[in-house]
């Protein structure tokens, strides 16, 4: 079945909202999905269970660019945002939902502004520059 869903994910991704699968196949499908949206730097992840959830960027540690301050922080920031949103819904916590909403809006504003983007998005900003821009947008 993994070959069939992989093909459908590439040819008609809009038909999917959530895909439930095993870890191995999930890893394959998230890499395909990341390619569809522009790369691994744009692929947040949230693993959700009945009572717990874990946020992680789907790209892993990216050892090829470690220490160069060029990684796109989007995936990690949005993974945290998704975790806050989940916690807010799961525990009926309005402050977590509001925080998730602010983070989402801030990330959108920074990307739409196109001034503080990392090289994978066509910019020249460092990881720190983009992260700081998002932090400022969250605050303000």
N, CA, C and O of each residue as an XYZ file, in Angstrom:
560
protein
N       0.811     -1.202      0.000
C       0.000      0.000      0.000
C       0.855      1.268      0.000
O       0.392      2.312     -0.459
N       2.082      1.202      0.501
C       2.898      2.409      0.576
C       3.185      2.956     -0.815
O       3.241      4.172     -0.998
N       3.368      2.086     -1.791
C       3.641      2.567     -3.143
C       2.442      3.302     -3.725
O       2.603      4.288     -4.444
N       1.260      2.832     -3.419
C       0.044      3.474     -3.915
C      -0.169      4.848     -3.287
O      -0.471      5.809     -3.994
N      -0.016      4.949     -1.978
C      -0.211      6.245     -1.323
C       0.892      7.219     -1.709
O       0.639      8.418     -1.821
N       2.111      6.728     -1.914
C       3.207      7.608     -2.344
C       2.878      8.221     -3.699
O       3.079      9.418     -3.905
N       2.380      7.419     -4.610
C       1.997      7.924     -5.923
C       0.852      8.929     -5.810
O       0.881      9.976     -6.456
N      -0.143      8.621     -5.003
C      -1.273      9.534     -4.832
C      -0.853     10.830     -4.137
O      -1.387     11.898     -4.436
N       0.100     10.736     -3.213
C       0.595     11.927     -2.529
C       1.282     12.871     -3.505
O       1.180     14.091     -3.372
N       1.975     12.314     -4.474
C       2.668     13.138     -5.469
C       1.699     13.689     -6.513
O       1.814     14.849     -6.908
N       0.760     12.882     -6.960
C      -0.120     13.307     -8.051
C      -1.321     14.125     -7.577
O      -1.864     14.924     -8.341
N      -1.737     13.934     -6.328
C      -2.924     14.643     -5.843
C      -2.845     14.869     -4.327
O      -3.661     14.333     -3.577
N      -1.862     15.662     -3.877
C      -1.659     15.831     -2.435
C      -2.822     16.503     -1.718
O      -3.010     16.283     -0.521
N      -3.594     17.304     -2.411
C      -4.692     18.032     -1.780
C      -5.775     17.112     -1.221
O      -6.602     17.553     -0.423
N      -5.785     15.850     -1.622
C      -6.799     14.939     -1.102
C      -6.485     14.459      0.321
O      -7.321     13.813      0.953
N      -5.286     14.771      0.824
C      -4.887     14.299      2.147
C      -4.888     15.428      3.162
O      -4.451     16.542      2.874
N      -5.381     15.126      4.345
C      -5.294     16.038      5.481
C      -4.409     15.410      6.543
O      -3.484     16.046      7.047
N      -4.692     14.166      6.877
C      -3.929     13.404      7.864
C      -3.667     12.019      7.292
O      -4.550     11.412      6.687
N      -2.457     11.527      7.487
C      -2.123     10.167      7.086
C      -1.627      9.438      8.331
O      -0.719      9.914      9.011
N      -2.209      8.308      8.624
C      -1.808      7.496      9.770
C      -1.063      6.287      9.220
O      -1.573      5.551      8.375
N       0.153      6.101      9.719
C       0.984      5.014      9.210
C       2.020      4.602     10.255
O       2.076      5.170     11.345
N       2.816      3.634      9.916
C       3.911      3.219     10.792
C       5.058      4.216     10.680
O       5.074      5.050      9.775
N       6.009      4.131     11.595
C       7.141      5.049     11.603
C       7.952      4.968     10.304
O       8.275      5.998      9.712
N       8.277      3.764      9.865
C       9.096      3.611      8.660
C       8.412      4.222      7.442
O       9.025      5.009      6.721
N       7.164      3.875      7.206
C       6.466      4.423      6.053
C       6.173      5.904      6.234
O       6.167      6.664      5.266
N       5.930      6.314      7.475
C       5.723      7.736      7.749
C       6.951      8.548      7.392
O       6.833      9.657      6.871
N       8.125      8.009      7.665
C       9.368      8.693      7.323
C       9.481      8.876      5.813
O       9.882      9.940      5.342
N       9.137      7.859      5.070
C       9.176      7.941      3.605
C       8.174      8.984      3.106
O       8.512      9.831      2.280
N       6.962      8.918      3.604
C       5.912      9.830      3.131
C       6.175     11.276      3.527
O       5.860     12.185      2.759
N       6.746     11.512      4.712
C       7.033     12.895      5.089
C       8.132     13.493      4.222
O       8.109     14.689      3.931
N       9.094     12.675      3.806
C      10.124     13.176      2.891
C       9.520     13.515      1.520
O       9.901     14.509      0.903
N       8.595     12.701      1.056
C       7.902     13.005     -0.202
C       7.111     14.301     -0.052
O       7.177     15.181     -0.910
N       6.370     14.409      1.036
C       5.595     15.625      1.289
C       6.475     16.855      1.388
O       6.122     17.920      0.880
N       7.614     16.713      2.037
C       8.548     17.839      2.156
C       9.014     18.293      0.776
O       9.111     19.492      0.513
N       9.296     17.350     -0.091
C       9.695     17.707     -1.456
C       8.602     18.456     -2.190
O       8.885     19.342     -2.995
N       7.368     18.110     -1.920
C       6.245     18.774     -2.582
C       6.064     20.224     -2.141
O       5.584     21.053     -2.915
N       6.446     20.535     -0.903
C       6.237     21.889     -0.385
C       7.476     22.760     -0.437
O       7.420     23.929     -0.055
N       8.595     22.219     -0.901
C       9.776     23.049     -1.060
C      11.018     22.578     -0.338
O      12.059     23.229     -0.427
N      10.943     21.473      0.372
C      12.126     20.932      1.017
C      11.911     20.582      2.469
O      10.892     20.926      3.068
N      12.888     19.893      3.025
C      12.776     19.419      4.399
C      12.690     20.546      5.419
O      12.132     20.350      6.499
N      13.226     21.715      5.106
C      13.155     22.841      6.027
C      11.746     23.361      6.230
O      11.494     24.153      7.138
N      10.826     22.917      5.385
C       9.434     23.363      5.476
C       8.497     22.252      5.938
O       7.293     22.312      5.692
N       9.044     21.237      6.607
C       8.235     20.078      6.976
C       8.194     19.876      8.487
O       9.020     19.147      9.036
N       7.233     20.519      9.170
C       7.087     20.272     10.600
C       6.472     18.895     10.837
O       5.896     18.296      9.929
N       6.599     18.411     12.049
C       6.012     17.113     12.362
C       5.435     17.080     13.757
O       5.962     17.700     14.681
N       4.354     16.353     13.896
C       3.730     16.149     15.198
C       3.245     14.707     15.253
O       2.391     14.302     14.464
N       3.788     13.939     16.181
C       3.366     12.562     16.399
C       2.387     12.583     17.567
O       2.742     12.983     18.676
N       1.156     12.151     17.312
C       0.097     12.273     18.300
C      -0.402     10.903     18.717
O      -0.713     10.056     17.878
N      -0.474     10.696     20.029
C      -1.063      9.495     20.587
C      -2.357      9.846     21.293
O      -2.855     10.966     21.183
N      -2.883      8.900     22.002
C      -4.146      9.120     22.709
C      -4.010     10.191     23.793
O      -4.903     11.020     23.965
N      -2.877     10.172     24.533
C      -2.698     11.117     25.634
C      -1.458     11.980     25.515
O      -1.295     12.931     26.279
N      -0.593     11.672     24.585
C       0.677     12.378     24.473
C       0.944     12.757     23.021
O       0.379     12.182     22.090
N       1.817     13.736     22.862
C       2.255     14.121     21.523
C       3.724     14.521     21.592
O       4.229     14.914     22.644
N       4.392     14.412     20.457
C       5.800     14.781     20.361
C       5.992     15.579     19.081
O       5.597     15.150     17.996
N       6.607     16.749     19.228
C       6.878     17.595     18.067
C       8.313     17.390     17.620
O       9.222     17.261     18.440
N       8.504     17.361     16.309
C       9.851     17.264     15.753
C       9.834     17.720     14.312
O       8.867     17.495     13.585
N      10.909     18.360     13.908
C      11.053     18.657     12.491
C      11.341     17.342     11.786
O      12.099     16.521     12.303
N      10.755     17.128     10.627
C      10.921     15.842      9.954
C      12.295     15.672      9.334
O      12.649     14.571      8.914
N      13.071     16.736      9.271
C      14.365     16.650      8.589
C      15.474     16.036      9.409
O      16.526     15.731      8.848
N      15.306     15.838     10.686
C      16.381     15.289     11.502
C      17.430     16.331     11.816
O      17.122     17.523     11.861
N      18.650     15.913     12.031
C      19.693     16.811     12.520
C      20.457     17.549     11.426
O      21.201     18.479     11.738
N      20.306     17.179     10.178
C      20.974     17.832      9.038
C      22.484     17.988      9.265
O      22.991     19.110      9.254
N      23.201     16.893      9.468
C      24.626     16.998      9.783
C      25.460     17.659      8.681
O      26.543     18.174      8.957
N      24.976     17.649      7.459
C      25.731     18.270      6.365
C      25.816     19.789      6.479
O      26.697     20.410      5.885
N      24.900     20.387      7.243
C      24.951     21.846      7.405
C      25.101     22.259      8.867
O      24.964     23.436      9.201
N      25.380     21.297      9.730
C      25.526     21.584     11.168
C      26.609     22.632     11.404
O      27.687     22.576     10.814
N      26.302     23.579     12.272
C      27.257     24.608     12.656
C      27.440     25.729     11.659
O      28.251     26.625     11.892
N      26.709     25.708     10.552
C      26.875     26.734      9.513
C      25.853     27.866      9.628
O      25.967     28.862      8.913
N      24.861     27.739     10.509
C      23.852     28.775     10.738
C      23.062     29.114      9.471
O      22.719     30.270      9.226
N      22.778     28.070      8.667
C      22.011     28.281      7.434
C      20.730     27.447      7.383
O      19.975     27.536      6.415
N      20.483     26.649      8.402
C      19.289     25.805      8.413
C      18.038     26.670      8.527
O      18.034     27.695      9.208
N      17.007     26.250      7.866
C      15.718     26.924      7.932
C      15.044     26.524      9.249
O      14.803     25.336      9.466
N      14.732     27.480     10.136
C      14.120     27.138     11.427
C      12.614     26.883     11.348
O      11.999     26.517     12.349
N      12.021     27.070     10.179
C      10.571     26.947     10.014
C      10.030     25.622     10.566
O       9.089     25.621     11.359
N      10.613     24.512     10.154
C      10.068     23.207     10.530
C      10.055     23.009     12.043
O       9.088     22.478     12.589
N      11.110     23.428     12.716
C      11.149     23.241     14.168
C      10.185     24.185     14.870
O       9.495     23.789     15.809
N      10.138     25.432     14.416
C       9.220     26.397     15.032
C       7.767     25.966     14.832
O       6.965     26.017     15.764
N       7.438     25.545     13.623
C       6.064     25.133     13.353
C       5.718     23.802     14.024
O       4.550     23.551     14.320
N       6.708     22.953     14.267
C       6.451     21.733     15.039
C       6.021     22.109     16.455
O       5.074     21.541     16.998
N       6.729     23.072     17.044
C       6.343     23.562     18.365
C       4.977     24.220     18.352
O       4.189     24.056     19.283
N       4.703     24.965     17.291
C       3.403     25.620     17.144
C       2.282     24.576     17.089
O       1.237     24.740     17.719
N       2.509     23.515     16.335
C       1.507     22.454     16.230
C       1.293     21.757     17.572
O       0.171     21.378     17.909
N       2.370     21.590     18.332
C       2.257     20.976     19.656
C       1.443     21.865     20.599
O       0.586     21.375     21.334
N       1.714     23.173     20.577
C       0.920     24.092     21.403
C      -0.553     24.053     21.013
O      -1.427     24.037     21.879
N      -0.827     24.038     19.721
C      -2.222     23.981     19.255
C      -2.888     22.686     19.727
O      -4.031     22.704     20.183
N      -2.178     21.571     19.616
C      -2.721     20.290     20.059
C      -2.997     20.312     21.561
O      -4.067     19.906     22.014
N      -2.003     20.801     22.333
C      -2.191     20.883     23.786
C      -3.384     21.762     24.145
O      -4.167     21.431     25.035
N      -3.510     22.875     23.448
C      -4.630     23.768     23.705
C      -5.968     23.111     23.455
O      -6.903     23.267     24.241
N      -6.061     22.367     22.347
C      -7.312     21.661     22.040
C      -7.542     20.508     23.004
O      -8.648     20.332     23.515
N      -6.515     19.732     23.251
C      -6.639     18.526     24.083
C      -7.004     18.866     25.524
O      -7.795     18.166     26.157
N      -6.419     19.947     26.033
C      -6.620     20.315     27.441
C      -7.530     21.524     27.604
O      -7.671     22.056     28.705
N      -8.136     21.950     26.527
C      -9.028     23.097     26.548
C      -8.347     24.292     27.219
O      -8.873     24.882     28.163
N      -7.164     24.630     26.705
C      -6.342     25.699     27.270
C      -6.246     26.850     26.278
O      -5.454     26.786     25.338
N      -7.040     27.903     26.469
C      -7.071     29.019     25.523
C      -5.725     29.713     25.340
O      -5.437     30.194     24.244
N      -4.899     29.781     26.371
C      -3.604     30.451     26.237
C      -2.672     29.694     25.294
O      -1.907     30.315     24.556
N      -2.724     28.385     25.308
C      -1.905     27.592     24.387
C      -2.397     27.773     22.955
O      -1.596     27.885     22.027
N      -3.712     27.800     22.779
C      -4.286     28.024     21.447
C      -3.897     29.409     20.935
O      -3.538     29.563     19.767
N      -3.966     30.401     21.795
C      -3.608     31.769     21.414
C      -2.122     31.863     21.062
O      -1.759     32.530     20.093
N      -1.268     31.207     21.834
C       0.169     31.216     21.551
C       0.450     30.559     20.207
O       1.251     31.062     19.420
N      -0.203     29.445     19.945
C      -0.037     28.758     18.660
C      -0.470     29.658     17.509
O       0.185     29.702     16.468
N      -1.555     30.361     17.696
C      -2.053     31.273     16.665
C      -1.065     32.408     16.400
O      -0.839     32.777     15.247
N      -0.482     32.957     17.449
C       0.510     34.043     17.304
C       1.745     33.556     16.563
O       2.264     34.245     15.684
N       2.212     32.370     16.921
C       3.390     31.813     16.249
C       3.096     31.599     14.776
O       3.902     31.954     13.917
N       1.943     31.019     14.486
C       1.559     30.776     13.086
C       1.531     32.078     12.299
O       2.078     32.151     11.198
N       0.904     33.091     12.849
C       0.817     34.396     12.170
C       2.196     35.025     11.996
O       2.479     35.625     10.959
N       3.046     34.891     12.998
C       4.392     35.473     12.927
C       5.225     34.812     11.841
O       5.898     35.495     11.070
N       5.182     33.498     11.777
C       5.930     32.778     10.750
C       5.421     33.170      9.365
O       6.211     33.407      8.451
N       4.116     33.237      9.218
C       3.532     33.633      7.929
C       3.995     35.041      7.540
O       4.351     35.281      6.386
N       3.989     35.954      8.485
C       4.392     37.339      8.206
C       5.855     37.427      7.784
O       6.183     38.160      6.852
N       6.730     36.694      8.452
C       8.154     36.732      8.105
C       8.380     36.149      6.709
O       9.136     36.711      5.918
N       7.737     35.043      6.410
C       7.913     34.446      5.084
C       7.315     35.348      4.008
O       7.923     35.539      2.955
N       6.144     35.897      4.258
C       5.513     36.792      3.276
C       6.343     38.056      3.059
O       6.370     38.596      1.953
N       7.016     38.527      4.103
C       7.843     39.725      3.993
C       9.103     39.515      3.172
O       9.661     40.475      2.640
N       9.559     38.277      3.062
C      10.698     37.855      2.235
C      12.019     38.555      2.552
O      12.933     38.526      1.729
N      12.143     39.184      3.725
C      13.378     39.897      4.061
C      14.335     39.061      4.891
O      15.546     39.260      4.804
N      13.839     38.146      5.679
C      14.672     37.337      6.568
C      14.482     35.854      6.272
O      14.046     35.088      7.131
N      14.815     35.464      5.049
C      14.659     34.068      4.642
C      16.009     33.397      4.507
O      16.984     34.018      4.084
N      16.062     32.125      4.866
C      17.284     31.342      4.755
C      17.550     30.987      3.287
O      16.655     31.112      2.450
N      18.762     30.551      2.973
C      19.128     30.276      1.578
C      18.211     29.290      0.847
O      17.989     29.439     -0.355
N      17.679     28.293      1.546
C      16.788     27.331      0.881
C      15.497     27.979      0.393
O      14.802     27.421     -0.457
N      15.174     29.159      0.931
C      13.975     29.893      0.508
C      14.319     31.066     -0.404
O      13.473     31.912     -0.694
N      15.567     31.105     -0.852
C      15.984     32.161     -1.766
C      16.522     33.403     -1.097
O      16.771     34.408     -1.762
N      16.705     33.351      0.212
C      17.216     34.510      0.936
C      18.673     34.341      1.320
O      19.341     33.392      0.911
N      19.143     35.279      2.110
C      20.539     35.244      2.567
C      20.629     35.288      4.089
O      21.722     35.426      4.636
N      19.500     35.173      4.776
C      19.486     35.249      6.235
C      20.031     33.967      6.855
O      19.941     32.885      6.274
N      20.593     34.115      8.037
C      21.050     32.949      8.790
C      19.859     32.339      9.536
O      18.771     32.911      9.583
N      20.099     31.180     10.106
C      19.085     30.552     10.958
C      18.694     31.512     12.075
O      17.513     31.704     12.365
N      19.712     32.111     12.696
C      19.487     33.048     13.797
C      18.687     34.255     13.339
O      17.763     34.684     14.031
N      19.029     34.809     12.181
C      18.317     35.979     11.660
C      16.832     35.678     11.459
O      15.972     36.456     11.873
N      16.539     34.548     10.825
C      15.144     34.203     10.565
C      14.420     33.909     11.869
O      13.286     34.347     12.061
N      15.064     33.173     12.765
C      14.456     32.883     14.061
C      14.172     34.129     14.865
O      13.112     34.258     15.478
N      15.136     35.061     14.859
C      14.939     36.323     15.576
C      13.807     37.142     14.968
O      13.037     37.773     15.692
N      13.703     37.133     13.646
C      12.623     37.866     12.976
C      11.261     37.285     13.372
O      10.303     38.024     13.598
N      11.189     35.980     13.451
C       9.932     35.334     13.861
C       9.633     35.667     15.323
O       8.487     35.954     15.671
N      10.643     35.631     16.170
C      10.444     35.974     17.596
C       9.941     37.401     17.745
O       9.038     37.662     18.540
N      10.518     38.329     16.984
C      10.047     39.720     17.037
C       8.594     39.823     16.570
O       7.802     40.564     17.153
N       8.253     39.087     15.529
C       6.889     39.126     15.018
C       5.897     38.532     16.027
O       4.763     39.000     16.124
N       6.310     37.523     16.764
C       5.450     36.937     17.804
C       5.189     37.975     18.884
O       4.067     38.085     19.380
N       6.209     38.737     19.251
C       6.084     39.721     20.319
C       5.296     40.946     19.901
O       4.683     41.623     20.726
N       5.321     41.222     18.597
C       4.810     42.495     18.278
C       3.773     42.777     17.351
O       3.414     43.939     17.160
